[in-house]
Amino acid sequence: MSKDVPLGIKIPYSRGNQGFFDQTFSDIERCHTNLKMLLMTAKGERPMMPTYGSDLRSLLFNPGEDGYDELLKEAVHDATEKWMPEVVILGVEVVRDFSTAPNSAILKINFSINAIPDSYENIEIEVS
């Protein structure tokens, strides 16, 4: 793919050099942005697409629930399998600080992209 052809818009939104928004120019960069957008979107948030998104936000207020970390990991896997099948989640690490922020978590996600051999990528998402 040519570095001159944009594939999407980066998040967080910012002013770009070529147009109004900063854009992605590679499949890996696009995948990072799309995965963040998917996981940060709550199910029911998008009109006409009520099942798009993840259950991460709804799980935030159940930190005392048994298997809470596993529920967060499952939410990542479920959303990705349904909406981004080209992404394989290799691992999810949940980092939480119960003393200062009991209703938030940092998810460290390792993933690969099916169409790109040996693509091992990482993203970090704060759910709060």
N, C-alpha and C positions, 0 to 999 in steps of 0.2 A: 504494500500500500504506500502510496506517495505521501511524503511528509507535508505536502502542500494541500492535501484534501482533508478537511475536517470531518470527523466521524460523530461528534457529539459535543455537548456543552459540559464543562467542568463544574463541579460543586466543591466548595461553596461558590456561588455566583460571583464573578468579578468582571471588570471591564477587560476586554481582550484587545490585542493589536489588530486583528482582522475582523472587525464587526463589533457588535455591542457586547457580547459575552466572550470570555476566554473559552477556547475550544480544545477538545482532545484530538490528537492526530495519529494515535496508534490503537490497535485493538486492546492492548494491555491497559493503557491509560483509560480507554472507554469502559473497559470491564471494571476497573477500580471505581469509577464514577457511578456506573449503573448499579453495582453491588451496594455501594453506600446508600444510594437513593432508594433502592428496594428495601433494605433493612431499616432505614430511618422512616419509612412510610408506614403508618399504621393501617391495618386492614380497615376498610370502610372510609378511609380518608379521601380517596379519589372518586369523584362522581363517575358513574357509568362503569367503574371497575372495582366493585366492592370487595373482591377477594385479593386485589393487588396489595402487596406489602407484607409485613411480618407481624407477629404477635409480641414483639419485644416490648413495646411501650405498655401494653396491657399487663405484662408480667412485672413491671417495675414495682407495683405496690403490693406484691406478694412475697417479699424477701424472706419471710419466715417459713414459707411453704417447703415441705420436704422435697428434696431433689430440685431446688430452685435453679441451681447452676445448669443442671441437665435440661431443664425446661427452656432456658435461654439458648443453649446449644441446639436443641431440637427445633426451636423457632427459626434459627439461622438455616439449618438444613432444610426444613420444610419449605420456606420461602424460596430458597435458591433452587431446589429441585423442581418446584412448580414454575417459577418465572424466569430462571436463568439456567436451563439445563446444560448450557455450554460450560458452566463453571462447576468444578468439583471441589467441595469443601474438604480439606485435608485435616483440619483441626481447628478447634475453637477453645481459647483459654479465657476464662472469666475471672476478672480481677475486681474485687470489691473491698471497700473500706467501711465496715459496719459502724465504726465510731464517729466518722465525720459525714458520711453520705450513704446511709443504709438503703436509700431508694435509687441508687444509681450503680452502674456497672460499666467497666471498660471491657470490650470484647476484642481480643486479639485473634484475628482470623487468618489462617493460612489456606490458600486455595491455588488451584491450577486451572488453566483454560484448555479444554479438550483439543481445540484446533491448533494450539501452539505447543509443540513438543518441549518438554523440560521447562515449562513456565511455572515456576513456583513463586507465588506472590503473597504479600502480607498486607493487611489493612488493620487499622485500629479504629473502633467506633465507640464513642461514649453514649450510653443509653441513660438518659436522665429525664 
